[in-house]
């Protein structure tokens, strides 16, 4: 019964899209914890979980009235359904999925290493090496390799977010 309200057949109008973009920009500015590094914050950083989730949810609000397959709570499923429906280029869906997986895995590794939830990757030292190791990077190796991989993945995801979510 709620689907016609949640997923209107015509989608959402341009003014609503603009307002959603404005809200996200405000969230980006106000929610990042003081002292956090936007480049390595798994949830609120550029190309992180929130960027990708907002992008999928905007596509759902715009198109799930016409594309019932988009009506999912799974971010990854939503990405692939959007690509299948021609709303995302397959390469863009792959970049967003890779960024989402990398940020999720890194976030989980931070929790394993610290013993408590956390969204910020360690800046350096033993904790960063332990996070890298938990993600399968060689123990005793350079954890900077993991950081480079993380930043590359989230940078690519952010480029897609800027095109698809913000329309830049």
DSSP file (Angstrom, degrees, kcal/mol; ACC not computed):
  #  RESIDUE AA STRUCTURE BP1 BP2  ACC     N-H-->O    O-->H-N    N-H-->O    O-->H-N    TCO  KAPPA ALPHA  PHI   PSI    X-CA   Y-CA   Z-CA
    1    1 A X              0   0    0      0, 0.0     3,-0.3     0, 0.0     4,-0.3   0.000 360.0 360.0 360.0 -31.3    0.0    0.0    0.0
    2    2 A X    >>  +     0   0    0      1,-0.2     4,-2.8     2,-0.1     3,-1.4   0.708 360.0  87.2 -83.0 -19.0    2.8    2.4    0.7
    3    3 A X  H 3> S+     0   0    0      1,-0.3     4,-3.6     2,-0.2    -1,-0.2   0.848  83.0  55.5 -54.2 -42.0    4.7    1.8   -2.5
    4    4 A X  H 34 S+     0   0    0     -3,-0.3    -1,-0.3     1,-0.2     5,-0.2   0.815 115.5  40.5 -62.7 -26.0    2.9    4.4   -4.6
    5    5 A X  H X4 S+     0   0    0     -3,-1.4     3,-0.5    -4,-0.3    -2,-0.2   0.891 120.5  42.3 -83.8 -44.1    3.8    7.0   -2.0
    6    6 A X  H 3< S+     0   0    0     -4,-2.8     2,-0.3     1,-0.3    -2,-0.2   0.868 129.9  27.8 -69.8 -37.0    7.4    5.8   -1.5
    7    7 A X  T 3< S-     0   0    0     -4,-3.6    -1,-0.3    -5,-0.3    -2,-0.1  -0.673  83.6-160.9-126.3  75.0    8.0    5.2   -5.2
    8    8 A X    X   -     0   0    0     -3,-0.5     3,-2.1    -2,-0.3    57,-0.4  -0.278  25.0-123.2 -60.3 142.4    5.8    7.6   -7.2
    9    9 A X  T 3  S+     0   0    0      1,-0.3    -1,-0.1    -5,-0.2     3,-0.1   0.841 112.6  45.2 -56.0 -36.6    5.3    6.6  -10.8
   10   10 A X  T 3  S-     0   0    0      1,-0.3    -1,-0.3    55,-0.1    -2,-0.1   0.416 105.9-137.5 -88.1   2.2    6.7    9.9  -12.0
   11   11 A X    <   -     0   0    0     -3,-2.1     2,-0.3    49,-0.1    -1,-0.3  -0.404  44.6 -40.9  73.9-155.7    9.6    9.8   -9.6
   12   12 A X        -     0   0    0     -3,-0.1     2,-0.0    -2,-0.1    -5,-0.0  -0.796  62.5-112.0-109.6 154.1   10.6   13.0   -7.9
   13   13 A X     >  -     0   0    0     -2,-0.3     4,-2.1     1,-0.1     3,-0.4  -0.274  30.5-102.2 -82.8 170.2   10.7   16.5   -9.4
   14   14 A X  H  > S+     0   0    0      1,-0.2     4,-2.5     2,-0.2     5,-0.2   0.845 120.2  56.5 -60.6 -36.6   13.8   18.6  -10.1
   15   15 A X  H  > S+     0   0    0      1,-0.2     4,-2.1     2,-0.2    -1,-0.2   0.889 107.6  48.5 -64.8 -37.8   13.2   20.8   -7.1
   16   16 A X  H  > S+     0   0    0     -3,-0.4     4,-2.5     2,-0.2    -2,-0.2   0.903 110.0  51.4 -68.4 -41.0   13.2   17.7   -4.8
   17   17 A X  H  X S+     0   0    0     -4,-2.1     4,-2.4     2,-0.2    -2,-0.2   0.930 110.4  49.5 -59.7 -45.3   16.4   16.5   -6.4
   18   18 A X  H  X S+     0   0    0     -4,-2.5     4,-2.2     1,-0.2    -2,-0.2   0.905 111.1  49.4 -60.1 -42.6   18.0   19.9   -5.8
   19   19 A X  H  X S+     0   0    0     -4,-2.1     4,-2.5     2,-0.2    -1,-0.2   0.893 109.5  51.1 -65.8 -40.0   16.9   19.9   -2.2
   20   20 A X  H  X S+     0   0    0     -4,-2.5     4,-2.5     2,-0.2    -2,-0.2   0.916 110.5  49.5 -62.9 -43.0   18.3   16.3   -1.7
   21   21 A X  H  X S+     0   0    0     -4,-2.4     4,-2.3     1,-0.2    -2,-0.2   0.903 111.2  49.7 -61.7 -41.1   21.6   17.5   -3.1
   22   22 A X  H  X S+     0   0    0     -4,-2.2     4,-2.1     2,-0.2    -2,-0.2   0.910 110.4  49.9 -64.0 -43.2   21.6   20.5   -0.8
   23   23 A X  H  X S+     0   0    0     -4,-2.5     4,-2.7     2,-0.2    -2,-0.2   0.921 110.9  49.2 -62.7 -44.4   20.9   18.4    2.2
   24   24 A X  H  X S+     0   0    0     -4,-2.5     4,-2.9     1,-0.2    -1,-0.2   0.917 109.3  51.9 -63.1 -42.6   23.7   16.0    1.4
   25   25 A X  H  X S+     0   0    0     -4,-2.3     4,-1.7     1,-0.2    -1,-0.2   0.899 111.5  47.9 -60.1 -39.6   26.1   18.8    0.9
   26   26 A X  H  X S+     0   0    0     -4,-2.1     4,-2.5     2,-0.2     5,-0.2   0.916 110.8  50.2 -66.8 -43.3   25.1   20.2    4.3
   27   27 A X  H  X S+     0   0    0     -4,-2.7     4,-2.7     1,-0.2     5,-0.4   0.919 108.2  54.5 -59.0 -44.0   25.5   16.7    5.9
   28   28 A X  H  X S+     0   0    0     -4,-2.9     4,-0.6     1,-0.2    -1,-0.2   0.886 113.9  41.2 -57.5 -39.6   28.9   16.4    4.3
   29   29 A X  H  < S+     0   0    0     -4,-1.7    -1,-0.2    -5,-0.2    -2,-0.2   0.870 124.0  34.0 -75.8 -37.7   30.0   19.7    5.9
   30   30 A X  H  < S+     0   0    0     -4,-2.5    -2,-0.2    -5,-0.1    -3,-0.2   0.720 112.5  52.8 -96.8 -22.8   28.4   19.3    9.3
   31   31 A X  H  < S+     0   0    0     -4,-2.7     2,-0.3    -5,-0.2    -3,-0.1   0.723  74.9 103.4 -93.0 -21.5   28.7   15.6   10.2
   32   32 A X  S  < S-     0   0    0     -4,-0.6     3,-0.1    -5,-0.4     6,-0.1  -0.455  81.2-113.8 -62.9 122.9   32.3   14.8    9.6
   33   33 A X    >   -     0   0    0     -2,-0.3     3,-2.3     1,-0.1    -1,-0.1  -0.208  37.4 -89.0 -60.1 148.4   33.8   14.6   13.1
   34   34 A X  T 3  S+     0   0    0      1,-0.3    -1,-0.1    -3,-0.1     3,-0.1  -0.331 114.8  15.9 -56.7 131.2   36.3   17.3   14.1
   35   35 A X  T 3  S+     0   0    0      1,-0.3    -1,-0.3    -3,-0.1     2,-0.1   0.362  93.1 136.8  85.9  -5.7   39.8   16.2   13.2
   36   36 A X    <   -     0   0    0     -3,-2.3     2,-0.7     1,-0.1    -1,-0.3  -0.422  55.6-125.4 -74.7 151.1   38.6   13.5   10.8
   37   37 A X    >>  -     0   0    0     84,-0.1     3,-1.5     1,-0.1     4,-0.5  -0.874   9.9-154.5 -98.9 115.6   40.4   13.1    7.5
   38   38 A X  T 34 S+     0   0    0     -2,-0.7     8,-1.0     1,-0.3     3,-0.3   0.754  93.2  60.8 -62.3 -23.9   37.8   13.3    4.7
   39   39 A X  T 34 S+     0   0    0      1,-0.2    -1,-0.3     6,-0.2   115,-0.1   0.703 117.6  26.5 -76.0 -19.8   40.2   11.2    2.5
   40   40 A X  T <4 S+     0   0    0     -3,-1.5    81,-2.2    81,-0.1     2,-0.7   0.134  85.2 115.5-132.9  21.0   40.2    8.2    4.9
   41   41 A X  B  X  -A  120   0A   0     -4,-0.5     4,-1.7    -3,-0.3    79,-0.2  -0.848  52.3-155.6 -92.1 114.7   36.9    8.4    6.7
   42   42 A X  T  4 S+     0   0    0     77,-3.3     7,-2.7    -2,-0.7     8,-0.2   0.785  85.2  33.4 -66.7 -29.6   35.0    5.3    5.6
   43   43 A X  T  4 S+     0   0    0     76,-0.2     7,-2.6     5,-0.2     8,-0.4   0.928 133.7  18.3 -90.8 -54.2   31.5    6.6    6.2
   44   44 A X  T  4 S+     0   0    0      5,-0.1    -2,-0.2     6,-0.1   -12,-0.1   0.408  96.6 108.8-105.7   1.3   31.5   10.3    5.4
   45   45 A X  S >< S-     0   0    0     -4,-1.7     3,-2.4     1,-0.2     6,-0.4  -0.287  86.2 -76.0 -74.2 163.6   34.7   10.7    3.4
   46   46 A X  T 3  S+     0   0    0     -8,-1.0   112,-0.2     1,-0.3    -1,-0.2  -0.409 123.2   9.6 -59.6 127.0   34.7   11.4   -0.4
   47   47 A X  T 3  S+     0   0    0      1,-0.2    -1,-0.3   110,-0.2    56,-0.2   0.571 106.0 128.9  77.1   9.3   33.8    8.2   -2.2
   48   48 A X  S <> S-     0   0    0     -3,-2.4     4,-1.9    -7,-0.1    -5,-0.2  -0.042  78.2 -73.6 -85.4-168.8   32.9    6.5    1.1
   49   49 A X  H  > S+     0   0    0     -7,-2.7     4,-2.8     1,-0.2     5,-0.2   0.881 127.7  50.7 -57.5 -45.6   29.8    4.7    2.2
   50   50 A X  H  > S+     0   0    0     -7,-2.6     4,-2.9     1,-0.2     5,-0.3   0.916 107.7  53.4 -64.1 -42.6   27.5    7.7    2.5
   51   51 A X  H  > S+     0   0    0     -6,-0.4     4,-1.7    -8,-0.4    -1,-0.2   0.936 114.6  41.4 -54.8 -47.6   28.4    9.0   -0.9
   52   52 A X  H  X S+     0   0    0     -4,-1.9     4,-2.3     2,-0.2    -2,-0.2   0.903 115.1  49.7 -71.1 -42.0   27.5    5.7   -2.6
   53   53 A X  H  X S+     0   0    0     -4,-2.8     4,-2.6     1,-0.2    -2,-0.2   0.913 110.4  50.1 -64.7 -42.8   24.4    5.1   -0.5
   54   54 A X  H  X S+     0   0    0     -4,-2.9     4,-2.4    -5,-0.2    -1,-0.2   0.896 110.0  52.5 -61.0 -39.5   23.0    8.5   -1.2
   55   55 A X  H  X S+     0   0    0     -4,-1.7     4,-2.1    -5,-0.3    -2,-0.2   0.936 111.4  44.7 -63.3 -47.3   23.6    8.0   -4.9
   56   56 A X  H  X S+     0   0    0     -4,-2.3     4,-2.2     1,-0.2    -2,-0.2   0.924 113.5  50.7 -62.7 -44.1   21.7    4.7   -4.9
   57   57 A X  H  X S+     0   0    0     -4,-2.6     4,-2.4     1,-0.2    -1,-0.2   0.858 107.9  52.3 -66.4 -34.6   18.9    6.1   -2.9
   58   58 A X  H  X S+     0   0    0     -4,-2.4     4,-2.3     2,-0.2    -1,-0.2   0.936 109.5  49.5 -65.2 -44.3   18.5    9.1   -5.2
   59   59 A X  H  X S+     0   0    0     -4,-2.1     4,-2.3     1,-0.2     5,-0.3   0.893 110.5  51.7 -59.5 -38.9   18.3    6.8   -8.2
   60   60 A X  H  X S+     0   0    0     -4,-2.2     4,-2.6     1,-0.2     5,-0.3   0.932 110.1  47.5 -63.2 -45.5   15.6    4.8   -6.3
   61   61 A X  H  < S+     0   0    0     -4,-2.4    -1,-0.2     1,-0.2    -2,-0.2   0.857 117.1  44.2 -65.0 -33.7   13.6    7.9   -5.6
   62   62 A X  H  < S+     0   0    0     -4,-2.3    -1,-0.2   -51,-0.2    -2,-0.2   0.847 132.5  12.7 -77.1 -34.1   13.8    9.0   -9.2
   63   63 A X  H >X S+     0   0    0     -4,-2.3     4,-2.1    -5,-0.2     3,-1.1   0.537  91.7  94.2-128.2  -8.5   13.1    5.7  -10.9
   64   64 A X  T 3< S+     0   0    0     -4,-2.6     7,-0.2    -5,-0.3    -3,-0.1   0.714  81.1  67.5 -68.6 -16.9   11.8    2.9   -8.6
   65   65 A X  T 34 S+     0   0    0    -57,-0.4    -1,-0.3    -5,-0.3     3,-0.2   0.887 115.7  27.3 -63.5 -37.2    8.2    3.9   -9.6
   66   66 A X  T <4 S+     0   0    0     -3,-1.1     2,-0.6     1,-0.2    -2,-0.2   0.680 125.4  49.8 -94.8 -22.3    9.0    2.6  -13.1
   67   67 A X    ><  -     0   0    0     -4,-2.1     3,-2.2    -7,-0.1     4,-0.2  -0.787  61.4-177.6-123.0  86.3   11.7    0.1  -12.2
   68   68 A X  G >  S+     0   0    0     -2,-0.6     3,-1.9     1,-0.3    -1,-0.1   0.751  77.4  72.6 -58.1 -24.7   10.4   -2.2   -9.4
   69   69 A X  G 3  S+     0   0    0      1,-0.3    -1,-0.3    12,-0.1    12,-0.1   0.730  87.0  65.2 -63.6 -19.9   13.8   -4.0   -9.3
   70   70 A X  G <  S+     0   0    0     -3,-2.2     2,-2.3     1,-0.1    -1,-0.3   0.596  73.2 100.1 -75.7 -10.2   15.3   -0.9   -7.7
   71   71 A X    <   +     0   0    0     -3,-1.9     2,-0.3    -4,-0.2    -1,-0.1  -0.478  58.0 117.7 -80.2  75.0   13.1   -1.4   -4.6
   72   72 A X        -     0   0    0     -2,-2.3   -12,-0.0     2,-0.1    -3,-0.0  -0.967  63.4-143.9-139.3 152.8   15.8   -3.0   -2.5
   73   73 A X  S    S+     0   0    0     -2,-0.3     2,-0.6     4,-0.0    -1,-0.1   0.461  76.7  99.5 -93.0  -2.9   17.5   -2.1    0.8
   74   74 A X     >  -     0   0    0      1,-0.2     4,-2.6     2,-0.0     5,-0.2  -0.754  61.2-156.7 -88.5 120.8   20.8   -3.6   -0.6
   75   75 A X  H  > S+     0   0    0     -2,-0.6     4,-2.3     2,-0.2    -1,-0.2   0.937  94.9  46.7 -59.9 -48.1   23.2   -0.9   -1.8
   76   76 A X  H  > S+     0   0    0      1,-0.2     4,-2.3     2,-0.2     5,-0.2   0.920 113.0  48.4 -63.8 -43.6   25.0   -3.3   -4.1
   77   77 A X  H  > S+     0   0    0      1,-0.2     4,-2.6     2,-0.2     5,-0.2   0.914 110.5  52.7 -61.6 -41.8   21.8   -4.8   -5.5
   78   78 A X  H  X S+     0   0    0     -4,-2.6     4,-2.2     2,-0.2    -1,-0.2   0.892 108.3  51.1 -60.3 -40.6   20.5   -1.3   -6.1
   79   79 A X  H  X S+     0   0    0     -4,-2.3     4,-2.1     2,-0.2    -2,-0.2   0.948 113.2  43.4 -61.0 -49.4   23.7   -0.4   -8.0
   80   80 A X  H  X S+     0   0    0     -4,-2.3     4,-2.5     1,-0.2    -2,-0.2   0.849 113.1  51.4 -70.5 -33.1   23.5   -3.5  -10.3
   81   81 A X  H  X S+     0   0    0     -4,-2.6     4,-1.9     2,-0.2    -1,-0.2   0.882 108.9  52.3 -67.9 -37.4   19.7   -3.1  -10.8
   82   82 A X  H  <>S+     0   0    0     -4,-2.2     5,-2.8    -5,-0.2     6,-1.0   0.903 111.8  46.2 -63.8 -40.4   20.3    0.6  -11.8
   83   83 A X  H ><5S+     0   0    0     -4,-2.1     3,-1.5     4,-0.2    -2,-0.2   0.922 110.7  52.5 -66.7 -43.3   22.9   -0.5  -14.3
   84   84 A X  H 3<5S+     0   0    0     -4,-2.5    -2,-0.2     1,-0.3    -1,-0.2   0.849 109.5  49.8 -60.4 -34.4   20.7   -3.3  -15.6
   85   85 A X  T 3<5S-     0   0    0     -4,-1.9    -1,-0.3    -5,-0.1    -2,-0.2   0.463 118.7-112.2 -84.1  -2.0   17.9   -0.7  -16.1
   86   86 A X  T < 5S+     0   0    0     -3,-1.5    -3,-0.2    -4,-0.3    -2,-0.1   0.649  87.6 116.8  81.0  14.6   20.3    1.6  -18.0
   87   87 A X  S   <S+     0   0    0     -5,-2.8     2,-0.3    -6,-0.2    -4,-0.2   0.688  79.7  30.9 -86.7 -20.4   20.3    4.3  -15.3
   88   88 A X  S    S-     0   0    0     -6,-1.0    -2,-0.3    -9,-0.1     2,-0.2  -0.982  89.4-111.5-132.7 143.8   24.0    3.8  -14.6
   89   89 A X     >  -     0   0    0     -2,-0.3     4,-2.3     1,-0.1     3,-0.4  -0.555  32.8-120.8 -67.4 142.0   26.8    2.8  -16.9
   90   90 A X  H  > S+     0   0    0      1,-0.2     4,-2.3     2,-0.2    -1,-0.1   0.863 114.6  53.9 -54.1 -36.9   28.0   -0.7  -15.9
   91   91 A X  H  > S+     0   0    0      2,-0.2     4,-2.3     1,-0.2    -1,-0.2   0.883 107.8  50.0 -65.7 -37.3   31.5    0.7  -15.3
   92   92 A X  H  > S+     0   0    0     -3,-0.4     4,-2.6     2,-0.2     5,-0.2   0.912 110.0  50.1 -66.8 -42.0   30.1    3.3  -13.0
   93   93 A X  H  X S+     0   0    0     -4,-2.3     4,-2.6     1,-0.2    -2,-0.2   0.908 111.1  50.3 -61.3 -41.1   28.2    0.7  -11.1
   94   94 A X  H  X S+     0   0    0     -4,-2.3     4,-2.6    -5,-0.2    -2,-0.2   0.908 110.5  48.6 -64.3 -42.0   31.4   -1.4  -10.8
   95   95 A X  H  X S+     0   0    0     -4,-2.3     4,-2.4     2,-0.2    62,-0.2   0.917 113.7  46.5 -64.6 -43.2   33.4    1.7   -9.5
   96   96 A X  H  X S+     0   0    0     -4,-2.6     4,-2.6     2,-0.2    -2,-0.2   0.913 113.3  49.0 -65.4 -41.6   30.7    2.4   -6.9
   97   97 A X  H  X S+     0   0    0     -4,-2.6     4,-2.8    -5,-0.2     5,-0.2   0.912 111.3  49.7 -64.4 -41.6   30.5   -1.2   -5.9
   98   98 A X  H  X S+     0   0    0     -4,-2.6     4,-2.5     2,-0.2    -2,-0.2   0.913 112.7  47.2 -64.0 -41.8   34.3   -1.4   -5.5
   99   99 A X  H  X S+     0   0    0     -4,-2.4     4,-2.7     2,-0.2     5,-0.2   0.911 112.7  49.3 -64.0 -42.3   34.4    1.8   -3.4
  100  100 A X  H  X S+     0   0    0     -4,-2.6     4,-2.4     2,-0.2    -2,-0.2   0.924 113.2  46.5 -64.1 -44.6   31.5    0.5   -1.2
  101  101 A X  H  X S+     0   0    0     -4,-2.8     4,-2.9     2,-0.2     5,-0.2   0.923 113.4  48.8 -63.7 -43.9   33.2   -2.9   -0.7
  102  102 A X  H  X S+     0   0    0     -4,-2.5     4,-2.6    -5,-0.2     5,-0.2   0.942 114.0  45.2 -62.2 -47.5   36.6   -1.3    0.0
  103  103 A X  H  X S+     0   0    0     -4,-2.7     4,-2.4     2,-0.2    -1,-0.2   0.891 114.9  48.8 -64.6 -39.2   35.1    1.2    2.5
  104  104 A X  H  X S+     0   0    0     -4,-2.4     4,-2.4    -5,-0.2    -2,-0.2   0.938 113.4  45.9 -65.1 -47.2   33.0   -1.6    4.2
  105  105 A X  H  X S+     0   0    0     -4,-2.9     4,-2.3     2,-0.2    -2,-0.2   0.910 114.2  48.6 -62.9 -42.2   36.0   -3.9    4.5
  106  106 A X  H  X S+     0   0    0     -4,-2.6     4,-2.3    -5,-0.2    -1,-0.2   0.915 110.7  50.8 -64.6 -42.6   38.2   -1.1    5.8
  107  107 A X  H  X S+     0   0    0     -4,-2.4     4,-1.8     1,-0.2    11,-0.3   0.912 111.5  48.0 -60.6 -43.5   35.5   -0.1    8.4
  108  108 A X  H  X S+     0   0    0     -4,-2.4     4,-2.2     1,-0.2    -1,-0.2   0.882 109.9  52.4 -65.4 -38.0   35.2   -3.7    9.5
  109  109 A X  H  X S+     0   0    0     -4,-2.3     4,-2.5     2,-0.2    -2,-0.2   0.883 106.1  53.9 -66.2 -37.5   39.0   -4.0    9.8
  110  110 A X  H  X S+     0   0    0     -4,-2.3     4,-2.8     1,-0.2     6,-0.4   0.916 108.9  49.6 -60.1 -42.3   39.1   -0.9   12.0
  111  111 A X  H  X S+     0   0    0     -4,-1.8     4,-2.1     7,-0.2     5,-0.4   0.907 110.8  49.2 -64.6 -41.4   36.6   -2.5   14.3
  112  112 A X  H  < S+     0   0    0     -4,-2.2    -2,-0.2     2,-0.2    -1,-0.2   0.920 116.1  42.5 -62.2 -43.7   38.6   -5.7   14.5
  113  113 A X  H  < S+     0   0    0     -4,-2.5    -2,-0.2     1,-0.2    -1,-0.2   0.917 123.5  35.0 -71.5 -44.7   41.8   -3.9   15.3
  114  114 A X  H  < S-     0   0    0     -4,-2.8    -2,-0.2     2,-0.3    -1,-0.2   0.689  98.6-130.1 -86.1 -19.1   40.4   -1.3   17.7
  115  115 A X  S  < S+     0   0    0     -4,-2.1     2,-0.3    -5,-0.3    -3,-0.2   0.650  82.1  67.9  77.0  14.0   37.8   -3.6   19.3
  116  116 A X  S    S-     0   0    0     -5,-0.4    -2,-0.3    -6,-0.4    -1,-0.2  -0.978  96.0 -79.2-157.0 158.0   35.1   -1.0   18.8
  117  117 A X        +     0   0    0     -2,-0.3     2,-0.3    -3,-0.1    -9,-0.1  -0.264  54.6 159.7 -61.5 147.0   33.3    0.6   15.9
  118  118 A X        -     0   0    0    -11,-0.3    -7,-0.2     1,-0.1    -8,-0.2  -0.938  33.6-163.8-166.8 147.1   35.1    3.3   14.1
  119  119 A X        +     0   0    0     -2,-0.3   -77,-3.3    -9,-0.1     2,-0.5   0.577  67.9  87.2-109.0 -15.5   34.9    5.0   10.7
  120  120 A X  B    S-A   41   0A   0    -79,-0.2   -79,-0.2   -78,-0.1     2,-0.1  -0.769  72.6-133.4 -94.5 125.0   38.3    6.8   10.6
  121  121 A X        -     0   0    0    -81,-2.2   -84,-0.1    -2,-0.5     7,-0.1  -0.482  36.0 -99.2 -67.9 143.4   41.3    4.8    9.2
  122  122 A X        -     0   0    0     -2,-0.1    -1,-0.1     1,-0.1     3,-0.1  -0.325  26.1-134.4 -60.3 148.6   44.4    5.2   11.4
  123  123 A X        -     0   0    0      1,-0.2     2,-0.3    -3,-0.1    -1,-0.1   0.853  68.7 -42.4 -76.4 -35.0   46.8    7.7   10.0
  124  124 A X  S  > S+     0   0    0     20,-0.0     4,-0.7    19,-0.0     3,-0.4  -0.946  91.5  59.7-170.6-175.4   49.9    5.6   10.5
  125  125 A X  H  > S-     0   0    0     -2,-0.3     4,-2.3     1,-0.2     5,-0.2  -0.244  99.1 -23.5  82.0-161.1   51.7    3.3   12.8
  126  126 A X  H  > S+     0   0    0      1,-0.2     4,-2.5     2,-0.2    -1,-0.2   0.863 131.9  53.4 -60.5 -41.7   50.9   -0.1   14.3
  127  127 A X  H  > S+     0   0    0     -3,-0.4     4,-2.4     2,-0.2    -1,-0.2   0.915 110.0  47.8 -63.8 -42.0   47.1    0.3   14.0
  128  128 A X  H  X S+     0   0    0     -4,-0.7     4,-2.7     2,-0.2    -1,-0.2   0.923 112.1  49.9 -64.2 -42.9   47.3    1.1   10.3
  129  129 A X  H  X S+     0   0    0     -4,-2.3     4,-2.4     1,-0.2    -2,-0.2   0.892 111.2  49.8 -61.1 -39.1   49.6   -1.8    9.7
  130  130 A X  H  X S+     0   0    0     -4,-2.5     4,-2.5     2,-0.2    -2,-0.2   0.890 110.2  49.8 -68.0 -39.3   47.1   -4.1   11.6
  131  131 A X  H  X S+     0   0    0     -4,-2.4     4,-1.2     2,-0.2    -2,-0.2   0.939 112.1  48.2 -63.0 -46.6   44.2   -2.8    9.5
  132  132 A X  H  <>S+     0   0    0     -4,-2.7     5,-2.5     1,-0.2     3,-0.5   0.919 112.3  48.9 -59.6 -43.7   46.1   -3.5    6.3
  133  133 A X  H ><5S+     0   0    0     -4,-2.4     3,-1.9     1,-0.2    -1,-0.2   0.901 106.6  55.6 -63.3 -41.6   47.0   -6.9    7.6
  134  134 A X  H 3<5S+     0   0    0     -4,-2.5    -1,-0.2     1,-0.3    -2,-0.2   0.760 106.2  53.8 -62.0 -24.0   43.4   -7.7    8.5
  135  135 A X  T 3<5S-     0   0    0     -4,-1.2    -1,-0.3    -3,-0.5    -2,-0.2   0.358 129.3 -95.9 -93.2   4.9   42.5   -6.8    4.9
  136  136 A X  T < 5S+     0   0    0     -3,-1.9    -3,-0.2     1,-0.3     2,-0.2   0.504  76.9 140.6  97.5   4.1   45.0   -9.3    3.5
  137  137 A X      < -     0   0    0     -5,-2.5    -1,-0.3    -6,-0.2     3,-0.1  -0.531  68.3 -81.8 -76.0 150.5   48.0   -7.0    2.9
  138  138 A X    >   -     0   0    0     -2,-0.2     3,-2.2     1,-0.1    -1,-0.1  -0.262  46.2-114.9 -59.1 129.2   51.3   -8.7    3.8
  139  139 A X  T 3  S+     0   0    0      1,-0.3    -1,-0.1    -6,-0.1     3,-0.1  -0.397 104.3  19.3 -59.9 136.9   52.2   -8.5    7.5
  140  140 A X  T 3  S+     0   0    0      1,-0.3    -1,-0.3   -11,-0.1    -2,-0.1   0.399 103.0 120.9  81.2  -4.4   55.2   -6.3    8.0
  141  141 A X  S <  S-     0   0    0     -3,-2.2     2,-0.7     1,-0.1    -1,-0.3  -0.175  80.3 -72.9 -81.1-178.6   54.7   -4.8    4.6
  142  142 A X    >>  -     0   0    0      1,-0.2     3,-1.7    -3,-0.1     4,-0.5  -0.671  35.4-158.9 -78.3 112.4   54.2   -1.1    3.8
  143  143 A X  H 3> S+     0   0    0     -2,-0.7     4,-2.0     1,-0.3     3,-0.2   0.662  85.9  78.9 -67.7 -12.7   50.6   -0.2    5.0
  144  144 A X  H 3> S+     0   0    0      1,-0.2     4,-2.6     2,-0.2    -1,-0.3   0.786  83.5  62.6 -63.1 -26.3   50.9    2.8    2.6
  145  145 A X  H <> S+     0   0    0     -3,-1.7     4,-2.3     2,-0.2    -1,-0.2   0.929 104.4  46.8 -63.5 -44.7   50.1    0.4   -0.2
  146  146 A X  H  X S+     0   0    0     -4,-0.5     4,-3.0     2,-0.2    -2,-0.2   0.940 111.8  50.7 -60.5 -47.1   46.7   -0.3    1.5
  147  147 A X  H  X S+     0   0    0     -4,-2.0     4,-2.9     1,-0.2     5,-0.2   0.905 110.1  50.0 -59.4 -41.9   46.1    3.5    1.9
  148  148 A X  H  X S+     0   0    0     -4,-2.6     4,-2.4     2,-0.2    -1,-0.2   0.924 112.2  47.3 -61.5 -44.2   47.0    4.1   -1.7
  149  149 A X  H  X S+     0   0    0     -4,-2.3     4,-2.4     2,-0.2    -2,-0.2   0.916 113.0  49.3 -62.8 -43.4   44.5    1.4   -2.8
  150  150 A X  H  X S+     0   0    0     -4,-3.0     4,-2.6     1,-0.2     5,-0.3   0.952 113.2  45.6 -60.7 -50.8   41.8    2.8   -0.5
  151  151 A X  H  X S+     0   0    0     -4,-2.9     4,-2.3     1,-0.2    -1,-0.2   0.884 112.4  51.4 -63.3 -38.6   42.3    6.3   -1.8
  152  152 A X  H  X S+     0   0    0     -4,-2.4     4,-2.1    -5,-0.2    -1,-0.2   0.936 112.1  46.7 -62.8 -46.2   42.3    5.2   -5.4
  153  153 A X  H  X S+     0   0    0     -4,-2.4     4,-2.0     1,-0.2    -2,-0.2   0.921 116.2  42.9 -63.2 -45.9   39.1    3.2   -4.9
  154  154 A X  H  X S+     0   0    0     -4,-2.6     4,-2.5     2,-0.2    -1,-0.2   0.826 110.8  56.1 -73.9 -30.0   37.3    6.0   -3.1
  155  155 A X  H  X S+     0   0    0     -4,-2.3     4,-1.8    -5,-0.3    -1,-0.2   0.917 109.7  46.4 -64.8 -42.4   38.6    8.7   -5.5
  156  156 A X  H  X S+     0   0    0     -4,-2.1     4,-1.5     2,-0.2    -2,-0.2   0.911 112.8  49.5 -65.5 -42.0   37.1    6.7   -8.4
  157  157 A X  H  X S+     0   0    0     -4,-2.0     4,-2.3     1,-0.2    -2,-0.2   0.915 109.0  52.9 -62.8 -42.0   33.8    6.2   -6.6
  158  158 A X  H  X S+     0   0    0     -4,-2.5     4,-2.8     1,-0.2    -1,-0.2   0.876 103.2  57.2 -63.1 -37.3   33.7    9.9   -5.8
  159  159 A X  H  X S+     0   0    0     -4,-1.8     4,-1.5     1,-0.2    -1,-0.2   0.898 109.4  45.8 -60.5 -39.5   34.1   10.8   -9.5
  160  160 A X  H  X S+     0   0    0     -4,-1.5     4,-3.5     2,-0.2     5,-0.4   0.912 111.0  52.9 -68.4 -42.5   31.0    8.7  -10.3
  161  161 A X  H  X>S+     0   0    0     -4,-2.3     4,-1.8     1,-0.2     5,-1.7   0.916 107.2  52.2 -58.5 -44.1   29.1   10.3   -7.4
  162  162 A X  H  <5S+     0   0    0     -4,-2.8     6,-2.7     3,-0.2    -1,-0.2   0.892 116.6  39.4 -61.5 -39.1   29.9   13.8   -8.7
  163  163 A X  H  <5S+     0   0    0     -4,-1.5     4,-0.2     4,-0.2    -2,-0.2   0.932 127.6  30.4 -73.8 -47.4   28.6   12.9  -12.1
  164  164 A X  H  <5S+     0   0    0     -4,-3.5    -3,-0.2     2,-0.1    -2,-0.2   0.940 129.4  31.4 -84.9 -49.3   25.5   10.8  -11.1
  165  165 A X  T  <5S+     0   0    0     -4,-1.8    -3,-0.2    -5,-0.4    -4,-0.1   0.963 133.2  28.2 -75.0 -52.3   24.4   12.3   -7.8
  166  166 A X  S   <S-     0   0    0     -5,-1.7    -3,-0.2  -145,-0.0    -4,-0.1   0.672  95.4-132.8 -86.9 -16.9   25.4   15.9   -8.3
  167  167 A X              0   0    0     -6,-0.4    -4,-0.2    -4,-0.2    -3,-0.1   0.808 360.0 360.0  71.8  29.0   25.1   16.0  -12.1
  168  168 A X              0   0    0     -6,-2.7    -5,-0.2     0, 0.0    -4,-0.1   0.467 360.0 360.0 -85.2 360.0   28.5   17.7  -12.5
